Amino acid sequence: MSLLLSATELIKGSISKEIEEIFRKRAMEKYGYSKGSVSKALEAAIKLWLRHEYEPEDEEELSNKTFEEVVSELEAKSPGMYAVIAEGQLVGAYKSFEEAMKTNVREGSSHRIIFKIGEKPKPRVRLGWRAELKPVGAT
């Protein structure tokens, strides 16, 4: 499979036949059954990968890395408590969720993680789109 980046640039690579078939099918479903749909999908996939792999670290990424670094130690020392991580640092561990929510975090801070130590979170999937729910049968 090749990606035409401009009139003179071409990237070549190899992927398994199974992945190629799935990719082509989904590309055509999203971008239409016309010439260029696979190229559009491939370019979108590369942009997503580049953003994921090479974007400079922001506050959310720093806090997530800190979580990975401290979670084992917290599970051993403070099970059942609520931990707060903000700005890439462990702020503290608290007896209740309400107490953790009252924790002062620098004004303008856009991201913090509050979790119950030892409790495994349910996996969440971000699909990249939002749907508006409408009541059924209401007029």
BELJOZI-V138291 format. One record per backbone hydrogen bond with DSSP energy under -0.5 kcal/mol. NH is the residue of the N-H (numbers start at 1). CO is the residue of the C=O. Records with the same first field share a line. If there is no record, write none. Layout:
# BELJOZI-V138291
NH=CO, CO
This chain:
# BELJOZI-V138291
3=11
5=3, 9
6=9
11=3
13=1
20=16
21=17
22=18
23=19
24=20
25=21
26=22
27=23
28=24
29=25
30=26
31=27
32=28
34=32
37=34
40=36
41=37
42=38
43=39
44=40
45=41
46=42
47=43
48=44
49=45
50=46
51=47
52=48
53=49
54=50
55=51
62=58
63=59
64=60
65=61
66=62
67=63
68=64
69=65
70=66
71=67
74=70
75=71
76=72
77=73
78=74
80=117
81=78
82=94
83=81, 115
84=92
85=113
86=89
87=111
89=86
91=84, 89
92=84
94=82
100=96
101=97
102=98
103=100
109=106
113=85
115=83
117=81, 115
119=116
120=118
127=125
133=131
